[in-house]
């Protein structure tokens, strides 16, 4: 199934074509706080925010493999983890590449990808972002 024709699981979370993918967040123009997912107003001072790219790479802070029945048609088992983004001072909770469930190690560099993975809230196939081990140079 081609990922090019599928909708994203949620609007405004990421951009990309599968190979080059970036997360979308927000920046408070008053206090400089950054948020993911993007917010229209800063929760700290209620100032309107601007949309910013958060990049597509990071370092794995923590991860776990979940072996119970997954939600949203995800493969079983699946992995999730906290990722420290390289381009911004944010630690986010994200899905990890199902093809590498057992390969994740704390401190490893990660790249963001997107692809056909699971279903959306309405049960339709969709595109999701996930972090995968970074390619070695």
N, C-alpha and C positions, 0 to 999 in steps of 0.2 A: 504494500500500500504506500503510495507516494505521500510524503509528509508535506509536499508543497501545496496541496489542495486542502489540507485540514486546517481548521481554525485553532488558534491558541486556546489553552484551557482557561485563560483569563486575559482580558485586554489590559495593556499598560504595564505588564510585569517584565517583559523582555522583548527584544528585537532580534532578528537574525534569520538566517537561512539554513541552519543546521550546522554549518561549518564555522561560521563566525557568528557568535551569539553574544549579546550584552544584556545585562540586567538594567532595568529602568528604575530610578529612585527619585527622591526629591531633596532639595536643598533649601533650608530656610534662609531667606535673604537678610534677615536681621541678626540671628544668633549663629548661623553657620551649621546648625545641626543637619545631619543627613539621615534619611529614612528609607527603608525598604520593607514592604512595597511603598511606592510613592504616596504621599499624602497631599491634599490640597492646602492644608494649614498645618503649621508646626504645632505639635501638642505642648511644647514648652512655653511659647509666647503668642500663639494663635496668628502669627504672621503668615500671609500667603507664601507658598513655596514655589520654586521653579523646578521643572523636570530636568534631571541630569542622567547621563549614562554612568553606570557604576562599573563598567568594564566587564570582562569575561574571564577573569582568572583570580585565583586565591590559594590559600593554604588550609589544609584540613586541620581543624582544631579538635574535633571530636566526631565520632561516628558510631553507629550501631546498625546491626542487621536485624530486621524484623521478620520473624518466621511465622506469624499468624496470617490469616486470610487478609490480603491487602485491599485497601479501598480503591475505588475508581479504576478498576481493571488493571492495576499495576501488576507486574509479574511477581511471583513468590519464589524465594524470599526477595525482599527489597531492602535497600539501605538508605538511610538519611544521616545528615550530619550538620554540624556547625562549621562554617567556612569563613575565614578572615579574608576579606576582599583585598586584593593588591592595590587597587587604584583609590580606595577610600577607606577611612577608619571605621568600617562596619563589620560586624560578625553576624552572619545570617544563617538561618536554618533552611536547608535545601535537600532535595532528592539527589541521590548519588547514582551514577551510571549502573543500571541493572546488569550489564555485561561484565562488570568488575566487582560485584557485591563482596567477594571475599578478599579483594586486593587492596582495600583502603587501609592506610597507615597514618597515624597522627603525624603532622608536619609535612606531609607530601604535597607537592604543588599540584594544583588542579586547573583544568580549563573548563569553561562552560560550553555546553552543547545544547541543542534542542532537536527533538525528533518526535515521531509518532510514538506515543507512550500512554496507554490507558485511555480512559474516557472522561469526558467533561461531566458537569452536573446533570445535564440532560441525557447522559448515556451515550453520546456520540463520540467517535474517535477524535482525538485532539493532539496537538503539539504541546509538549512540556519541556521546560528547561531542566537540565541536570548537570552536575559536575562530574567530570571523568578525570582519571589520572592524566597529567600533562605529558605530552610527547617529549621524549628526551632529545636534545639537540645533538 
